[in-house]
Amino acid sequence: MPDASPAPVLFILYVADQQRSRDFYLHVLGIEPELDVPGMTEFRLGSGAMLGLMPEAGIARIIGSEPDPASGNGIPRAELYLTVADPAAALQRAIEAGGVLLSELQPRNWGDNAGYVRDPDGHVLAFASRG
């Protein structure tokens, strides 16, 4: 009988150095990846979501290189918003792992307490707790 449970949603970040990004997210998330092979690292974020890390060179072979995925490095166009039990600790782990603080942990006008960092590839991460 086929598995009726839905597959998790996979969000993939294109990264310059898969190992560096793997080590960063391993430290920040505090969990081991479920998949870690050349070309893809995956972390389970919850029961319905996975975070994938794919080398820019690999995705360029799939989607083409115009524009080159590496040319968008460091340009904030989206964020990974993670609701966690202790956003201050998560923010600190991200900074210790090489993340750059963008905005201190503070109450936000939507009711959450959130802080923002940039990962080594320039992706924006928010660590938040619900108000």
Sine and cosine of phi, psi and omega as CSV:
sin_phi,cos_phi,sin_psi,cos_psi,sin_omega,cos_omega
0.00,0.00,0.75,-0.66,-0.03,-1.00
-0.92,0.39,0.49,-0.87,0.04,-1.00
-0.93,0.36,0.84,-0.55,-0.04,-1.00
-1.00,0.02,-0.16,0.99,-0.02,-1.00
-0.95,0.30,0.64,-0.77,-0.02,-1.00
-0.93,0.36,0.53,-0.85,0.06,-1.00
-0.95,0.32,0.54,-0.84,0.03,-1.00
-0.92,0.40,0.44,-0.90,0.10,-1.00
-0.98,0.19,0.73,-0.69,-0.01,-1.00
-0.93,-0.37,0.89,-0.46,0.09,-1.00
-0.98,-0.19,0.81,-0.59,-0.08,-1.00
-0.91,-0.42,0.79,-0.61,0.12,-0.99
-0.98,-0.19,0.72,-0.69,0.09,-1.00
-1.00,0.09,0.77,-0.63,-0.11,-0.99
-0.79,-0.61,0.49,-0.87,0.01,-1.00
-0.96,0.28,-0.61,0.80,-0.08,-1.00
-0.70,-0.71,0.97,-0.25,-0.08,-1.00
-0.85,0.52,-0.69,0.72,-0.02,-1.00
-0.90,0.44,-0.70,0.71,0.02,-1.00
-0.87,0.49,-0.71,0.70,0.00,-1.00
-0.92,0.39,-0.62,0.78,0.06,-1.00
-0.85,0.52,-0.75,0.66,-0.02,-1.00
-0.90,0.45,-0.65,0.76,0.03,-1.00
-0.86,0.50,-0.80,0.60,-0.06,-1.00
-0.94,0.33,-0.52,0.85,0.11,-0.99
-0.86,0.51,-0.72,0.69,0.01,-1.00
-0.93,0.38,-0.72,0.70,-0.06,-1.00
-0.92,0.38,-0.74,0.68,-0.06,-1.00
-0.99,0.16,-0.42,0.91,0.00,-1.00
0.94,0.33,0.41,0.91,0.04,-1.00
-0.72,-0.69,0.46,-0.89,0.05,-1.00
-0.98,0.19,0.54,-0.84,0.09,-1.00
-0.92,0.39,0.53,-0.85,0.07,-1.00
-0.99,0.14,-0.42,0.91,0.05,-1.00
-0.68,-0.73,0.72,-0.69,0.03,-1.00
-0.49,-0.87,1.00,0.03,-0.02,-1.00
-0.76,-0.65,0.33,-0.94,0.06,-1.00
-0.82,0.57,0.83,-0.55,0.03,-1.00
0.98,-0.21,-0.24,0.97,0.03,-1.00
-0.26,-0.97,0.74,-0.68,0.17,-0.98
-0.83,-0.56,0.71,-0.71,-0.03,-1.00
-0.76,-0.65,0.74,-0.67,0.08,-1.00
-0.90,-0.43,0.70,-0.72,0.09,-1.00
-0.99,0.13,0.86,-0.50,-0.01,-1.00
-1.00,0.00,-0.37,0.93,-0.01,-1.00
0.00,-1.00,-0.15,-0.99,-0.06,-1.00
-0.92,0.39,-0.36,0.93,-0.08,-1.00
-0.86,-0.51,0.16,0.99,-0.07,-1.00
-0.59,-0.81,0.57,-0.82,0.07,-1.00
-0.78,-0.63,0.53,-0.85,0.12,-0.99
-0.94,-0.33,0.85,-0.52,0.04,-1.00
-0.96,-0.29,0.56,-0.83,0.08,-1.00
-0.86,-0.51,0.90,-0.45,-0.04,-1.00
-0.83,-0.55,0.74,-0.67,0.05,-1.00
-0.87,0.50,0.66,-0.75,0.02,-1.00
-0.81,0.59,-0.64,0.77,-0.02,-1.00
-0.88,0.47,-0.59,0.81,0.00,-1.00
-0.93,0.38,-0.67,0.74,-0.02,-1.00
-0.95,0.30,-0.54,0.84,0.03,-1.00
-0.88,0.48,-0.55,0.83,0.04,-1.00
-0.93,0.36,-0.44,0.90,-0.03,-1.00
-1.00,0.04,-0.75,0.66,-0.11,-0.99
-0.98,-0.21,-0.05,1.00,-0.04,-1.00
1.00,-0.10,0.15,-0.99,-0.10,-1.00
-0.90,-0.44,0.33,0.95,0.05,-1.00
-0.87,-0.49,0.97,-0.24,-0.11,0.99
-0.97,0.23,0.40,-0.92,0.03,-1.00
-0.90,0.44,0.81,-0.59,0.01,-1.00
-0.80,0.60,-0.52,0.86,0.00,-1.00
-0.93,0.37,-0.37,0.93,-0.04,-1.00
-0.94,0.34,-0.30,0.95,0.02,-1.00
-1.00,-0.05,0.06,1.00,-0.06,-1.00
-0.84,0.54,0.79,-0.61,0.09,-1.00
1.00,0.08,0.02,1.00,0.01,-1.00
-0.99,-0.10,0.93,-0.36,-0.04,-1.00
-0.92,0.39,0.91,-0.42,0.02,-1.00
-0.81,-0.59,-0.17,0.99,-0.01,-1.00
-0.31,-0.95,0.13,-0.99,0.08,-1.00
-0.62,-0.79,0.41,-0.91,0.13,-0.99
-0.98,-0.22,0.94,-0.34,-0.09,-1.00
-0.98,-0.20,0.94,-0.35,-0.08,-1.00
-0.93,-0.36,0.88,-0.48,0.11,-0.99
-1.00,0.07,0.87,-0.49,-0.10,-1.00
-0.76,-0.65,0.30,-0.95,-0.02,-1.00
-0.92,0.40,-0.60,0.80,-0.05,-1.00
-0.72,-0.69,1.00,0.08,-0.06,-1.00
-0.90,0.44,-0.51,0.86,0.02,-1.00
-0.89,0.45,-0.69,0.72,0.01,-1.00
-0.91,0.40,-0.67,0.74,0.01,-1.00
-0.90,0.44,-0.67,0.74,0.04,-1.00
-0.88,0.48,-0.68,0.73,0.00,-1.00
-0.90,0.43,-0.68,0.74,0.03,-1.00
-0.88,0.48,-0.64,0.77,0.01,-1.00
-0.90,0.44,-0.67,0.75,0.02,-1.00
-0.92,0.40,-0.68,0.73,0.04,-1.00
-0.87,0.49,-0.53,0.85,-0.04,-1.00
-1.00,0.09,0.01,1.00,0.04,-1.00
0.93,-0.36,0.06,1.00,0.07,-1.00
-0.95,0.31,0.40,-0.91,-0.01,-1.00
-0.95,-0.31,0.83,-0.56,0.01,-1.00
-0.90,0.43,0.79,-0.61,0.05,-1.00
-0.96,-0.27,-0.62,0.78,-0.02,-1.00
-0.44,-0.90,0.79,-0.61,-0.02,-1.00
-0.85,0.52,0.40,-0.92,0.12,-0.99
-0.90,0.44,0.82,-0.57,-0.01,-1.00
-0.31,-0.95,0.33,-0.94,0.06,-1.00
-0.90,0.44,0.69,-0.73,0.00,-1.00
-0.94,-0.33,0.36,-0.93,-0.08,-1.00
-0.93,0.36,-0.16,0.99,0.07,-1.00
-1.00,-0.06,0.05,1.00,0.11,-0.99
0.97,-0.23,-0.24,0.97,0.01,-1.00
-1.00,0.03,0.34,-0.94,0.19,-0.98
-0.98,-0.22,0.90,-0.43,-0.13,-0.99
-0.62,-0.78,0.54,-0.84,0.11,-0.99
-0.77,-0.64,0.44,-0.90,-0.11,-0.99
-0.81,-0.58,0.63,-0.77,0.11,-0.99
-0.71,-0.71,0.26,-0.96,0.12,-0.99
-0.92,-0.39,0.75,-0.66,0.01,-1.00
-0.98,0.20,0.06,-1.00,-0.05,-1.00
-0.86,0.50,-0.33,0.94,0.04,-1.00
-0.99,-0.14,0.03,1.00,0.02,-1.00
1.00,-0.04,0.05,1.00,0.06,-1.00
-0.95,0.32,0.65,-0.76,-0.01,-1.00
-1.00,0.03,0.77,-0.64,0.05,-1.00
-0.87,-0.49,0.70,-0.72,0.13,-0.99
-0.90,-0.43,0.68,-0.74,0.11,-0.99
-0.90,-0.44,0.84,-0.55,-0.15,-0.99
-0.65,-0.76,0.37,-0.93,0.22,-0.98
-0.80,-0.60,0.54,-0.84,-0.01,-1.00
-0.94,0.34,0.62,-0.79,-0.02,-1.00
-0.84,0.55,0.00,0.00,0.00,0.00
